[in-house]
Amino acid sequence: MKVGRFKYGDRTIFGLIRGKEILPLKERRVSELMEGVTPEGEPLSFKDVKFLSPTRPTKIVAVGLNYRAHAEEMGKPIPEEPLIFLKPSTAVISNKMKIVLPKMSNRVDYEGELAVVIGRKCRKVSPEEAKEYILGYSCFNDVTARDLQKKDGQYTRAKSFDTFAPYGPWINTDIDPIGLRIETRVNGEVRQRGNTEDMIFSPFELVSFVSQIMTLLPGDVISTGTPPGVGPLNPDDRVEVEIEGIGTLINYVTLES
């Protein structure tokens, strides 16, 4: 099933996506979605609601160099273990919202990625157990100030600006994350095209690895790395991250005022 989070009037609701309709759900917490869903009320159309990020993560754990072809593109060796970093929850924006290019940076890049969404509290699990803690999968754009990343030699500043974590439009809870086509387009032109089977570490291995270090909470996101073809964004661009079986995350680009 596909589940999203929406603003409807003065209410924030989870909804089940059925074609172009949204069925409001009784469930109010991410952990409740792991136990099944109960529709309530009349169906809504997309125009009736505002799309929100599918969950409100307490943290986003992102993974660098997790596609073999991207590691080759960047001239880096294949990592022996996952290279992880954090993006703050304040960077999250939802579908159709604007990515703001900060004055501090002269080059901001898109990075289309598969997001793993955690469904229940997760600590020290094995890769085989990881599936029991995953709610589902979504689209993510690991927006990066590339010049600041190179200048700093680490990732925190470059990855953490407000609006640098577009996430959505919803979660697919029933999909196998291995072998999914992933594509990033800027103004309709394909810039990235890859497949999750090129990942060095699978989503299940990543959940297990991260859970050995920190407790993952319901709604947290692991962004699993990007395929080759990263490149810059410019004001007034439209950037789309489409993942097979999930959907398309759309965002627009503007300059910091």
Secondary structure, 3 states (H helix, E strand, C coil): CEEEEEEECCEEEEEEEECCEEEEECCCCHHHHCCCCCECCCCEEHHHCEEECCCCCCCEEEEECCEHHHHHHCCCCCCCCCEEEEECHHHEECCCCEEEECCCCCCEEECEEEEEEECCCECCCCHHHHHHHEEEEEEEECCEEHHHHHHHCCCHHHHCCCCCEEEEEEEECCCCCCCCEEEEEECCEEEEEEEHHHECCCHHHHHHHHHCCCCECCCCEEECCCCCCCEECCCCCEEEEEECCCEEEEEEEEECC
